[in-house]
Amino acid sequence: FFDAVSGNEESYDDHGHGTHVTGTMVGSEPDGGNQIGVAPGAEWIAAKALDAGGSGSDAQLIAAGEWILAPTDAEGNPNPAMAPDVVNNSWGGGPGIDDWYREVVQAWRAAEIFPEFSAGNTTLFNPGGPGSVANPGNLPEAYTTGATDINDNLGSFSLLGPSPYGGIIKPDISAPGVNIRSSVPGSG
């Protein structure tokens, strides 16, 4: 666990989104029952870059991205051998070209870490529509996921491509993302 927000050594989730996303990825009861994740039993690590309100600075997000390349071992030493195979990024900014996080994503690719990003959700400042997919999910090096509902229709909040980087198709894939049963902080 790495905390770019408060520097805590013990993992925590003061927002709830990280626990929900992690449950969707790997969730199950300790005995393997009640499997809610798509990859139960997979090992995971976490980097916290967003605060309790869901906001994070560029510096916090970059620090978390760099930590992913070489997570620290029990003695506090960076260890690239501990890097994950996949990094799930359920965060994003606005639409359009903005290369502020591109070097991090390129470094993950160079280290053979698969960079998955959310296409993003509609907001007051990004109401959706064509070309609305959030950065850095709109980067050519990112693999971007949109949300679908129970009928395989686009989730009403899911942002759309194409990417502004040469009209690249985004999202790369869509998957169930509406009313997903998962975990919440506090063992729920």
Kinemage of the C-alpha trace (Angstrom):
@kinemage 1
@onewidth
@group {chain A} dominant
@subgroup {mainchain}
@vectorlist {calphas} color= white
{ca phe a 1} P 0.000 0.000 0.000
{ca phe a 2} L 1.202 3.467 -0.895
{ca asp a 3} L -0.488 6.642 0.334
{ca ala a 4} L 0.375 9.754 -1.688
{ca val a 5} L -2.329 11.729 0.168
{ca ser a 6} L -1.477 11.407 3.869
{ca gly a 7} L 1.577 9.149 4.004
{ca asn a 8} L -0.172 6.485 6.112
{ca glu a 9} L 1.495 3.091 6.160
{ca glu a 10} L -1.697 1.130 6.894
{ca ser a 11} L -4.184 0.800 4.053
{ca tyr a 12} L -7.473 2.664 4.386
{ca asp a 13} L -10.326 3.930 2.216
{ca asp a 14} L -11.963 7.151 3.371
{ca his a 15} L -14.015 7.516 0.189
{ca gly a 16} L -15.399 4.036 -0.570
{ca his a 17} L -14.694 3.997 -4.296
{ca gly a 18} L -11.377 2.141 -4.004
{ca thr a 19} L -12.952 -0.652 -1.944
{ca his a 20} L -15.810 -0.981 -4.441
{ca val a 21} L -13.434 -1.118 -7.424
{ca thr a 22} L -11.144 -3.612 -5.676
{ca gly a 23} L -14.141 -5.798 -4.817
{ca thr a 24} L -15.219 -5.720 -8.446
{ca met a 25} L -11.736 -6.863 -9.442
{ca val a 26} L -10.829 -9.501 -6.859
{ca gly a 27} L -13.543 -9.662 -4.212
{ca ser a 28} L -14.604 -12.779 -2.331
{ca glu a 29} L -14.958 -13.929 1.263
{ca pro a 30} L -11.717 -15.155 2.911
{ca asp a 31} L -12.874 -18.754 2.386
{ca gly a 32} L -13.321 -18.092 -1.364
{ca gly a 33} L -17.120 -17.985 -1.157
{ca asn a 34} L -19.379 -15.118 -2.207
{ca gln a 35} L -17.214 -14.307 -5.212
{ca ile a 36} L -18.047 -10.820 -6.446
{ca gly a 37} L -14.833 -10.054 -8.330
{ca val a 38} L -13.976 -10.998 -11.885
{ca ala a 39} L -10.611 -12.388 -10.714
{ca pro a 40} L -11.130 -13.779 -7.199
{ca gly a 41} L -7.918 -15.060 -5.720
{ca ala a 42} L -5.740 -12.639 -7.672
{ca glu a 43} L -3.196 -10.746 -5.605
{ca trp a 44} L -3.489 -6.974 -5.434
{ca ile a 45} L -1.693 -3.892 -4.220
{ca ala a 46} L -3.073 -0.366 -3.898
{ca ala a 47} L -1.852 3.193 -4.256
{ca lys a 48} L -4.021 5.947 -2.771
{ca ala a 49} L -3.803 9.230 -4.684
{ca leu a 50} L -7.274 10.693 -4.086
{ca asp a 51} L -8.586 12.245 -0.863
{ca ala a 52} L -11.882 11.588 0.942
{ca gly a 53} L -13.670 13.892 -1.502
{ca gly a 54} L -12.278 12.075 -4.556
{ca ser a 55} L -9.769 14.774 -5.525
{ca gly a 56} L -6.040 14.425 -6.008
{ca ser a 57} L -3.244 16.677 -7.171
{ca asp a 58} L -1.121 15.969 -10.220
{ca ala a 59} L 1.835 15.379 -7.874
{ca gln a 60} L -0.114 12.780 -5.852
{ca leu a 61} L -1.267 10.943 -8.978
{ca ile a 62} L 2.231 10.937 -10.468
{ca ala a 63} L 3.762 9.722 -7.175
{ca ala a 64} L 1.274 6.836 -7.087
{ca gly a 65} L 2.002 6.030 -10.738
{ca glu a 66} L 5.743 5.975 -10.107
{ca trp a 67} L 5.273 3.754 -7.036
{ca ile a 68} L 3.413 1.237 -9.221
{ca leu a 69} L 6.620 0.820 -11.251
{ca ala a 70} L 8.615 -0.151 -8.156
{ca pro a 71} L 6.492 -0.795 -5.057
{ca thr a 72} L 8.441 -0.777 -1.816
{ca asp a 73} L 9.336 -3.993 -0.058
{ca ala a 74} L 9.028 -4.642 3.690
{ca glu a 75} L 12.257 -2.673 4.321
{ca gly a 76} L 11.007 0.336 2.344
{ca asn a 77} L 13.198 -0.261 -0.705
{ca pro a 78} L 11.745 0.234 -4.213
{ca asn a 79} L 11.429 -3.189 -5.857
{ca pro a 80} L 10.390 -3.357 -9.546
{ca ala a 81} L 9.908 -7.135 -9.174
{ca met a 82} L 6.836 -6.361 -7.037
{ca ala a 83} L 5.168 -4.298 -9.793
{ca pro a 84} L 1.713 -5.486 -10.858
{ca asp a 85} L 0.860 -6.995 -14.231
{ca val a 86} L -2.195 -4.726 -14.526
{ca val a 87} L -2.950 -1.314 -13.058
{ca asn a 88} L -6.632 -0.359 -12.785
{ca asn a 89} L -7.258 3.397 -12.839
{ca ser a 90} L -10.818 4.295 -11.942
{ca trp a 91} L -10.174 8.034 -12.155
{ca gly a 92} L -9.819 10.674 -14.800
{ca gly a 93} L -9.961 14.336 -15.670
{ca gly a 94} L -11.500 16.253 -18.513
{ca pro a 95} L -11.693 15.516 -22.221
{ca gly a 96} L -9.161 16.687 -24.801
{ca ile a 97} L -5.436 16.455 -25.353
{ca asp a 98} L -3.426 16.754 -22.162
{ca asp a 99} L -0.118 14.866 -21.886
{ca trp a 100} L 0.480 15.510 -18.174
{ca tyr a 101} L 0.207 11.766 -17.276
{ca arg a 102} L 1.374 10.281 -20.581
{ca glu a 103} L 4.977 9.568 -19.480
{ca val a 104} L 3.671 7.533 -16.535
{ca val a 105} L 1.442 5.434 -18.798
{ca gln a 106} L 4.276 5.003 -21.307
{ca ala a 107} L 6.592 3.888 -18.485
{ca trp a 108} L 4.018 1.302 -17.383
{ca arg a 109} L 3.826 -0.020 -20.950
{ca ala a 110} L 7.636 -0.171 -21.148
{ca ala a 111} L 7.638 -2.152 -17.875
{ca glu a 112} L 4.967 -4.503 -19.322
{ca ile a 113} L 2.291 -3.232 -16.923
{ca phe a 114} L -1.115 -3.164 -18.623
{ca pro a 115} L -2.683 0.306 -18.060
{ca glu a 116} L -6.488 0.096 -17.763
{ca phe a 117} L -8.445 3.338 -17.311
{ca ser a 118} L -12.087 4.188 -16.845
{ca ala a 119} L -13.641 6.091 -19.751
{ca gly a 120} L -15.004 8.388 -17.053
{ca asn a 121} L -18.372 9.596 -15.877
{ca thr a 122} L -20.447 12.584 -16.893
{ca thr a 123} L -20.089 15.633 -14.674
{ca leu a 124} L -21.365 19.192 -14.590
{ca phe a 125} L -18.259 20.198 -16.563
{ca asn a 126} L -18.294 17.182 -18.916
{ca pro a 127} L -21.881 16.255 -19.835
{ca gly a 128} L -20.756 13.477 -22.201
{ca gly a 129} L -21.317 12.983 -25.890
{ca pro a 130} L -18.857 12.220 -28.684
{ca gly a 131} L -15.222 12.885 -27.793
{ca ser a 132} L -15.899 13.229 -24.073
{ca val a 133} L -13.742 10.306 -22.850
{ca ala a 134} L -11.634 11.465 -19.892
{ca asn a 135} L -7.903 11.987 -19.927
{ca pro a 136} L -5.698 10.001 -19.314
{ca gly a 137} L -8.067 7.266 -20.518
{ca asn a 138} L -8.096 8.931 -23.926
{ca leu a 139} L -4.328 8.479 -24.356
{ca pro a 140} L -3.286 6.116 -27.179
{ca glu a 141} L -1.272 4.004 -24.683
{ca ala a 142} L -4.231 3.568 -22.300
{ca tyr a 143} L -6.694 0.695 -22.499
{ca thr a 144} L -10.018 2.292 -21.679
{ca thr a 145} L -13.233 0.728 -20.374
{ca gly a 146} L -16.742 2.154 -20.718
{ca ala a 147} L -19.732 1.098 -18.621
{ca thr a 148} L -22.774 -0.862 -19.775
{ca asp a 149} L -26.053 -1.669 -18.041
{ca ile a 150} L -27.857 -4.995 -17.557
{ca asn a 151} L -29.152 -4.809 -21.158
{ca asp a 152} L -25.659 -4.196 -22.616
{ca asn a 153} L -26.586 -0.582 -23.362
{ca leu a 154} L -24.164 2.231 -22.653
{ca gly a 155} L -24.468 3.410 -19.063
{ca ser a 156} L -26.100 6.838 -18.995
{ca phe a 157} L -23.031 8.303 -17.221
{ca ser a 158} L -20.297 6.649 -19.308
{ca leu a 159} L -18.186 8.945 -21.476
{ca leu a 160} L -17.664 8.398 -25.196
{ca gly a 161} L -14.819 8.463 -27.705
{ca pro a 162} L -13.181 8.902 -30.025
{ca ser a 163} L -9.889 9.946 -28.500
{ca pro a 164} L -8.645 13.369 -29.553
{ca tyr a 165} L -5.288 11.707 -30.282
{ca gly a 166} L -5.810 11.052 -33.990
{ca gly a 167} L -9.380 9.791 -33.655
{ca ile a 168} L -8.384 6.533 -31.939
{ca ile a 169} L -11.419 4.492 -30.931
{ca lys a 170} L -12.169 4.810 -27.215
{ca pro a 171} L -13.276 3.169 -25.076
{ca asp a 172} L -11.397 0.044 -26.121
{ca ile a 173} L -14.005 -2.162 -24.459
{ca ser a 174} L -17.182 -1.785 -22.432
{ca ala a 175} L -18.236 -3.950 -19.505
{ca pro a 176} L -20.975 -4.070 -16.859
{ca gly a 177} L -20.695 -0.932 -14.760
{ca val a 178} L -24.227 -0.019 -13.658
{ca asn a 179} L -25.581 -1.271 -10.309
{ca ile a 180} L -22.600 -3.547 -9.728
{ca arg a 181} L -22.669 -5.636 -6.549
{ca ser a 182} L -19.341 -5.204 -4.819
{ca ser a 183} L -17.729 -4.434 -1.478
{ca val a 184} L -17.808 -1.330 0.695
{ca pro a 185} L -15.517 -0.278 3.561
{ca gly a 186} L -16.354 -1.974 6.855
{ca ser a 187} L -16.800 -5.553 5.582
{ca gly a 188} L -20.054 -4.895 3.740
